[in-house]
Amino acid sequence: MTAPRQRIAIVGANFAGLTAATALSERHAVTVIDPSRHFEWVPSIHEILSSVKTPKALRLDRAAIVRQAGHRFLRDRVTALQPAQGRLQTAGGRDLPFDACIVALGAVWNTHGVPGVERHALPFRSVADALAIERRLQALWRQGKPLRIVIAGGGIAGVEALGELLRRHRDDARLSVQLVEAGPQLLPGMPASLDADLRRLCAPYAVGFRTGTAIAAVSAKSVRLGDGTRLRSDLTLWSAGLAAPALLREAGLARPPQTWAEVEPTLQSRHAENVFVVGDAAQLPQLLGKQAYHAIDMGAHAAANVERWLAGHALKPFRPSPKPVLIAFGDLQTYLVAGRTVVASKLLAGAKEGVYQWFMAQRAPSGLVTTLTASAGRLRQSWQQLALPQLLSLADFRKLPDCRALPRTGGLSCNTRGRPEAVGTPTSKSVTPIRR
């Protein structure tokens, strides 16, 4: 008599969860639970603001991907997780037992408790969020009035959103943007030369930067800063950080004062041996950035360790591989950040696009014809919107931005004609004057 298959539940089907699902063997009874129909390539949602990308180009059908891997997909939301009992419950009334569980919940919108954010600011975490912002922008634009935008958060999401706004509207005198970052510089934790170069690129446009100050309140027409300054805002885009899902605490996977789920180096929960936590929800002993490429690697590693644990074998520690970060700033610049080294070139936009194309092609479900058709559509759009303008710029090599390393603490870089140009660290002033 054949023994029943061991049951593995995967809670969440984003980068980490979906990668774990596709890596697990059909020898196990795998169930993937997520409330949303689509997997989304979140690293490119900023391009929806400039219409370089469409929602369809950034989405894949989760159920089809999971079925193709030989597993079951439930479009539902997990409301309770009981590791000691090996059970979970869903909003749809399901009660599912499991032998092992992979928690890949990701992170949620973080308002930081700021009054007015939930009512008056627009989140920037998903394709739907980006589409809502783009539609609101176009509605405001049609009114023919000055358009004042405030972006909350100077991390990668906020900076890339600013780049797309400038890609589309920088030549329109009606646009003005203020980007607010609570930390002392743009892109916190990254080399200060990035902050300096971004300010240099934005100097000709109506863009202001408010660093070293937090947002105290948001209303329908303004944003109040912690120092009392009020910024007029017709649209407030909120990309200021991430928060841990409440289920981590409710399931006992995150114990106060921690908010994220503490895991061993093997990705096994420190509080439940039958649970592995991956992606943004996991807190490893060593600090690890909440990036998609880490989530992908964690998902694959957790799948292998779950199979080892179920078989009674020793677990292997997760060793994150160092990978560079690509940051796109519209069509003005793209940066590659590797540790403390920063390389800047517009042509790096092609590398960032290549990562997106490769992953979507790898995960695209169903047959070859459908996959090729979808990939061709994404490639055609990318060629028209991104690759073609870059290739045309090769007609005048003197205007081609050099591939250059930004100084770590200020110094010299090159402008678009190859002449030396001062790029220093940010001054003590937190505001870059607005120029039209």
C-alpha positions as CSV (number, residue, x, y, z in Angstrom):
1,M,0.0,0.0,0.0
2,T,1.4,3.4,-1.0
3,A,2.0,5.8,1.9
4,P,0.0,9.1,1.7
5,R,1.9,12.0,0.3
6,Q,3.3,14.5,2.9
7,R,1.4,17.8,2.9
8,I,3.1,21.1,2.3
9,A,1.3,24.4,2.6
10,I,2.7,27.6,1.0
11,V,1.2,30.8,2.3
12,G,1.7,33.5,-0.3
13,A,2.6,33.2,-4.0
14,N,4.9,36.1,-4.7
15,F,8.6,35.8,-5.6
16,A,9.6,33.5,-2.7
17,G,6.4,31.4,-2.5
18,L,6.0,30.9,-6.2
19,T,9.7,29.9,-6.5
20,A,9.3,27.4,-3.7
21,A,6.2,25.9,-5.3
22,T,7.9,25.3,-8.6
23,A,10.9,23.8,-6.9
24,L,9.0,21.2,-4.8
25,S,8.5,17.7,-6.1
26,E,5.2,16.2,-7.0
27,R,6.0,13.5,-4.5
28,H,4.4,15.9,-2.0
29,A,0.9,17.2,-1.8
30,V,1.6,20.9,-2.2
31,T,-1.1,23.5,-1.7
32,V,-0.4,27.2,-2.5
33,I,-2.7,29.8,-1.0
34,D,-2.9,33.4,-2.0
35,P,-5.9,35.8,-2.3
36,S,-4.8,37.4,-5.6
37,R,-5.1,35.8,-9.0
38,H,-1.9,37.3,-10.4
39,F,1.7,37.2,-9.7
40,E,3.2,40.6,-10.3
41,W,6.6,41.8,-11.3
42,V,6.6,44.5,-8.7
43,P,10.2,45.8,-9.5
44,S,8.8,47.4,-12.6
45,I,5.5,48.9,-11.5
46,H,7.0,52.4,-11.6
47,E,7.0,52.1,-15.4
48,I,3.2,52.0,-15.4
49,L,3.3,55.7,-14.4
50,S,4.9,56.5,-17.8
51,S,3.0,53.9,-19.7
52,V,6.2,52.1,-20.6
53,K,4.6,49.0,-19.1
54,T,1.0,47.9,-19.0
55,P,-0.6,45.9,-16.1
56,K,-0.9,42.9,-18.4
57,A,2.8,42.9,-19.2
58,L,3.7,42.7,-15.5
59,R,1.3,39.9,-14.5
60,L,1.2,36.1,-14.7
61,D,-1.6,33.7,-13.7
62,R,-0.7,32.1,-10.4
63,A,-3.1,29.2,-10.7
64,A,-1.7,28.2,-14.1
65,I,1.9,28.4,-12.9
66,V,1.1,26.2,-9.8
67,R,-0.9,23.7,-11.8
68,Q,1.9,23.4,-14.3
69,A,4.2,22.5,-11.4
70,G,1.8,19.7,-10.5
71,H,0.4,21.4,-7.3
72,R,-2.9,22.9,-6.1
73,F,-3.7,26.6,-6.0
74,L,-6.3,28.1,-3.7
75,R,-7.3,31.7,-4.3
76,D,-8.0,32.5,-0.6
77,R,-6.6,34.4,2.3
78,V,-5.1,32.6,5.3
79,T,-6.6,34.1,8.5
80,A,-5.1,31.8,11.1
81,L,-2.0,29.6,11.2
82,Q,-1.5,27.1,14.0
83,P,2.0,25.5,13.7
84,A,1.6,23.4,16.9
85,Q,-1.5,21.8,15.4
86,G,-0.2,21.7,11.9
87,R,-3.3,23.5,10.6
88,L,-4.4,26.7,8.9
89,Q,-7.7,28.4,8.3
90,T,-8.8,30.6,5.5
91,A,-11.3,33.4,4.9
92,G,-13.2,31.1,2.7
93,G,-13.8,28.7,5.6
94,R,-11.2,26.1,4.7
95,D,-9.4,24.2,7.4
96,L,-6.2,22.7,6.0
97,P,-3.8,20.3,7.7
98,F,-0.1,20.4,6.8
99,D,3.1,18.5,7.7
100,A,5.2,21.5,6.8
101,C,4.5,25.1,5.9
102,I,6.4,27.7,4.0
103,V,5.3,31.2,4.9
104,A,5.9,33.7,2.1
105,L,3.6,36.5,3.1
106,G,5.8,39.4,2.0
107,A,5.2,42.8,3.5
108,V,2.3,45.2,3.6
109,W,1.8,49.0,3.2
110,N,3.3,50.9,6.1
111,T,1.5,54.2,7.0
112,H,3.7,54.6,10.1
113,G,0.5,55.7,11.8
114,V,0.7,59.1,10.1
115,P,-2.7,60.9,10.3
116,G,-4.5,61.1,6.9
117,V,-2.3,58.7,5.0
118,E,-4.9,56.0,4.6
119,R,-7.5,58.4,3.4
120,H,-5.6,60.9,1.3
121,A,-2.4,59.2,0.1
122,L,-2.1,56.6,-2.7
123,P,-0.1,53.4,-1.9
124,F,2.6,52.2,-4.2
125,R,3.0,48.5,-3.6
126,S,1.2,46.7,-6.5
127,V,0.2,46.9,-10.2
128,A,-3.2,48.0,-9.1
129,D,-1.7,50.8,-7.0
130,A,0.4,52.0,-9.9
131,L,-2.5,52.0,-12.2
132,A,-4.6,53.9,-9.8
133,I,-1.9,56.6,-9.5
134,E,-1.5,56.8,-13.3
135,R,-5.2,57.2,-13.8
136,R,-5.4,59.9,-11.1
137,L,-2.4,61.7,-12.7
138,Q,-4.1,61.7,-16.1
139,A,-7.4,63.0,-14.6
140,L,-5.5,65.8,-12.9
141,W,-3.5,66.6,-16.0
142,R,-6.7,67.0,-18.1
143,Q,-7.8,69.8,-15.8
144,G,-5.0,72.0,-17.2
145,K,-3.9,73.3,-13.9
146,P,-0.5,73.1,-12.2
147,L,0.1,69.6,-10.8
148,R,1.9,69.4,-7.5
149,I,3.0,65.9,-6.4
150,V,4.5,64.8,-3.2
151,I,6.4,61.4,-3.0
152,A,6.7,60.0,0.5
153,G,9.8,57.9,0.7
154,G,13.2,58.3,-0.9
155,G,14.0,54.6,-1.2
156,I,14.2,52.7,-4.5
157,A,10.4,52.8,-5.1
158,G,10.1,56.5,-4.5
159,V,13.2,57.4,-6.6
160,E,12.1,55.1,-9.5
161,A,8.6,56.6,-9.4
162,L,10.1,60.1,-9.7
163,G,12.1,59.0,-12.6
164,E,9.0,57.8,-14.5
165,L,7.2,61.1,-13.8
166,L,10.1,63.0,-15.3
167,R,10.3,60.6,-18.2
168,R,6.7,61.5,-19.2
169,H,6.2,65.1,-18.0
170,R,9.5,66.8,-17.3
171,D,9.0,69.2,-20.2
172,D,5.6,70.4,-19.0
173,A,6.0,73.5,-16.8
174,R,2.8,72.6,-14.9
175,L,4.6,69.7,-13.0
176,S,6.3,70.1,-9.7
177,V,7.4,67.3,-7.4
178,Q,8.6,67.2,-3.8
179,L,10.2,64.0,-2.6
180,V,10.3,63.6,1.2
181,E,12.7,61.2,2.9
182,A,13.0,60.9,6.7
183,G,16.6,59.8,6.5
184,P,19.6,62.1,5.8
185,Q,19.9,61.1,2.1
186,L,18.1,59.6,-0.8
187,L,18.3,55.9,-1.2
188,P,19.2,55.2,2.5
189,G,21.9,52.7,3.1
190,M,23.4,53.2,-0.3
191,P,26.5,55.2,-1.3
192,A,26.0,59.0,-0.9
193,S,27.2,59.5,-4.5
194,L,23.8,58.3,-5.7
195,D,22.0,61.1,-3.7
196,A,24.4,63.6,-5.3
197,D,23.9,62.3,-8.8
198,L,20.1,62.3,-8.5
199,R,20.1,65.8,-7.3
200,R,22.3,66.8,-10.3
201,L,20.0,65.2,-12.8
202,C,16.9,66.8,-11.3
203,A,18.4,70.3,-11.0
204,P,16.9,71.5,-14.4
205,Y,13.4,70.5,-13.4
206,A,10.8,71.5,-10.9
207,V,11.9,68.9,-8.3
208,G,12.6,69.5,-4.7
209,F,14.1,67.1,-2.1
210,R,13.3,67.2,1.6
211,T,15.6,64.9,3.5
212,G,16.1,64.5,7.2
213,T,12.5,65.2,7.9
214,A,9.4,63.0,8.3
215,I,5.8,63.6,7.2
216,A,3.6,64.4,10.2
217,A,0.2,64.5,8.5
218,V,-1.5,64.2,5.0
219,S,-4.6,66.0,3.9
220,A,-6.5,66.2,0.6
221,K,-4.5,69.2,-0.6
222,S,-1.3,69.3,1.4
223,V,1.4,67.4,3.4
224,R,2.7,68.7,6.7
225,L,6.3,67.9,7.6
226,G,7.6,67.2,11.1
227,D,9.3,70.7,11.1
228,G,5.9,72.4,10.5
229,T,6.5,73.0,6.8
230,R,3.4,72.5,4.6
231,L,3.7,71.3,1.0
232,R,0.8,71.7,-1.3
233,S,-0.1,68.4,-3.0
234,D,-2.7,67.5,-5.5
235,L,-1.5,63.9,-5.3
236,T,0.5,62.2,-2.5
237,L,2.3,59.0,-3.5
238,W,3.2,56.9,-0.5
239,S,6.2,54.6,-0.8
240,A,7.6,55.1,2.7
241,G,8.7,51.7,3.9
242,L,7.2,48.3,4.6
243,A,5.3,46.7,7.5
244,A,5.1,43.1,8.7
245,P,1.8,41.2,8.1
246,A,-0.2,40.7,11.4
247,L,-0.4,37.0,10.8
248,L,3.3,36.6,11.7
249,R,2.6,37.8,15.2
250,E,-0.8,36.1,15.5
251,A,0.8,32.7,14.5
252,G,3.6,33.2,17.1
253,L,6.2,33.4,14.4
254,A,7.2,36.9,15.4
255,R,7.7,37.5,19.1
256,P,7.8,41.1,20.5
257,P,9.8,43.2,20.3
258,Q,10.4,41.7,16.8
259,T,7.8,42.4,14.1
260,W,9.2,40.1,11.4
261,A,9.5,36.3,11.7
262,E,12.8,35.2,13.2
263,V,14.4,32.3,11.4
264,E,17.5,30.1,11.8
265,P,20.1,30.3,9.1
266,T,18.3,27.4,7.5
267,L,15.1,29.5,7.1
268,Q,13.4,27.3,9.7
269,S,11.3,29.3,12.1
270,R,12.9,29.8,15.6
271,H,9.4,29.2,17.1
272,A,8.0,26.3,15.0
273,E,10.1,23.6,13.5
274,N,7.5,22.6,10.9
275,V,7.4,26.2,9.5
276,F,9.9,27.9,7.2
277,V,9.7,31.6,6.5
278,V,11.0,33.2,3.3
279,G,11.1,36.5,1.5
280,D,10.3,39.9,3.1
281,A,8.6,38.2,6.1
282,A,11.8,36.5,7.3
283,Q,14.3,38.0,9.7
284,L,17.6,36.2,9.4
285,P,20.4,36.4,12.0
286,Q,22.3,38.6,9.6
287,L,20.7,41.7,8.1
288,L,19.4,41.0,4.5
289,G,17.8,43.6,2.2
290,K,14.2,43.0,1.3
291,Q,14.8,42.5,-2.4
292,A,13.2,40.2,-5.0
293,Y,16.4,38.4,-5.9
294,H,16.9,37.4,-2.2
295,A,13.3,36.2,-2.0
296,I,13.7,34.0,-5.1
297,D,16.9,32.4,-3.7
298,M,15.2,31.9,-0.3
299,G,12.2,30.3,-1.9
300,A,14.3,27.7,-3.7
301,H,16.4,27.0,-0.6
302,A,13.3,26.6,1.6
303,A,11.8,24.1,-0.8
304,A,14.9,22.0,-0.6
305,N,15.1,22.3,3.2
306,V,11.5,21.4,3.7
307,E,12.0,18.2,1.7
308,R,15.1,17.4,3.8
309,W,13.2,18.1,7.0
310,L,10.3,15.8,6.0
311,A,12.8,13.1,5.1
312,G,14.6,13.4,8.4
313,H,17.8,14.8,6.9
314,A,20.0,17.6,8.1
315,L,19.1,21.1,6.9
316,K,21.5,23.4,5.0
317,P,22.1,27.0,5.9
318,F,21.0,29.7,3.4
319,R,23.9,31.6,2.1
320,P,22.7,34.7,0.3
321,S,24.8,35.4,-2.8
322,P,25.9,39.0,-3.4
323,K,24.0,40.5,-6.3
324,P,24.1,44.0,-7.6
325,V,21.1,46.2,-7.5
326,L,19.8,48.0,-10.6
327,I,18.0,51.3,-10.0
328,A,16.2,52.9,-12.9
329,F,15.7,56.7,-13.0
330,G,13.3,56.9,-15.9
331,D,15.2,57.6,-19.2
332,L,17.7,59.9,-17.4
333,Q,19.9,57.3,-15.9
334,T,20.2,53.7,-14.6
335,Y,22.5,52.7,-11.7
336,L,24.1,49.4,-10.8
337,V,25.0,49.3,-7.1
338,A,27.4,46.5,-6.0
339,G,28.3,47.1,-2.4
340,R,29.8,50.6,-2.2
341,T,30.5,50.7,-5.9
342,V,28.1,52.5,-8.2
343,V,28.2,52.4,-12.0
344,A,25.9,54.7,-14.0
345,S,24.9,54.4,-17.6
346,K,21.6,54.7,-19.5
347,L,22.5,51.5,-21.3
348,L,22.1,49.6,-18.0
349,A,18.3,50.0,-18.5
350,G,18.7,47.1,-20.9
351,A,20.2,44.9,-18.2
352,K,17.3,45.7,-15.8
353,E,14.9,44.9,-18.6
354,G,16.7,41.6,-19.3
355,V,16.2,40.4,-15.8
356,Y,12.5,41.1,-16.0
357,Q,12.2,39.3,-19.4
358,W,14.2,36.3,-18.2
359,F,12.1,35.8,-15.0
360,M,8.8,36.2,-16.8
361,A,9.8,33.8,-19.5
362,Q,10.9,31.3,-16.9
363,R,7.7,31.5,-14.9
364,A,5.2,31.9,-17.8
365,P,2.6,29.1,-17.7
366,S,1.0,26.8,-20.3
367,G,2.2,25.8,-23.7
368,L,5.0,27.0,-25.8
369,V,2.8,28.9,-28.2
370,T,1.2,30.9,-25.4
371,T,4.5,31.5,-23.7
372,L,6.2,32.7,-26.9
373,T,3.2,35.0,-27.8
374,A,3.3,36.6,-24.3
375,S,7.0,37.0,-24.3
376,A,6.9,38.5,-27.8
377,G,4.4,41.0,-26.6
378,R,6.5,42.0,-23.7
379,L,9.6,42.2,-25.8
380,R,7.9,44.3,-28.5
381,Q,6.7,46.8,-25.9
382,S,10.1,46.9,-24.3
383,W,11.8,47.4,-27.6
384,Q,9.6,50.3,-28.5
385,Q,9.6,52.0,-25.1
386,L,13.1,51.3,-23.8
387,A,15.6,49.7,-26.3
388,L,14.8,51.7,-29.4
389,P,15.4,55.2,-27.8
390,Q,18.7,53.9,-26.4
391,L,19.9,52.6,-29.7
392,L,18.9,55.8,-31.5
393,S,21.1,57.7,-29.1
394,L,24.1,55.8,-30.5
395,A,23.9,58.0,-33.6
396,D,25.9,60.7,-31.7
397,F,28.6,59.1,-29.6
398,R,29.5,62.4,-28.2
399,K,26.1,62.6,-26.5
400,L,26.2,59.0,-25.2
401,P,26.5,59.0,-21.4
402,D,29.7,57.2,-20.5
403,C,29.5,54.1,-18.4
404,R,31.2,55.5,-15.3
405,A,31.8,54.7,-11.7
406,L,30.4,57.3,-9.4
407,P,32.8,58.5,-6.6
408,R,32.1,57.0,-3.2
409,T,32.4,60.2,-1.3
410,G,32.2,62.9,-4.0
411,G,34.7,64.0,-6.6
412,L,34.5,64.0,-10.4
413,S,32.2,62.2,-12.8
414,C,31.4,63.0,-16.5
415,N,28.6,64.8,-18.0
416,T,26.9,63.8,-21.2
417,R,29.7,65.2,-23.3
418,G,32.5,63.5,-21.4
419,R,33.7,66.6,-19.6
420,P,34.5,66.4,-15.9
421,E,31.8,67.6,-13.6
422,A,31.8,68.0,-9.8
423,V,29.6,65.6,-7.9
424,G,29.9,66.0,-4.2
425,T,28.1,64.5,-1.2
426,P,24.9,66.3,-0.1
427,T,25.3,69.5,1.7
428,S,23.9,70.2,5.1
429,K,20.9,71.8,3.5
430,S,18.0,69.3,3.1
431,V,16.2,71.0,0.3
432,T,17.2,71.2,-3.4
433,P,15.7,74.5,-4.8
434,I,13.0,74.0,-7.4
435,R,14.0,75.2,-10.8
436,R,11.8,75.4,-13.9
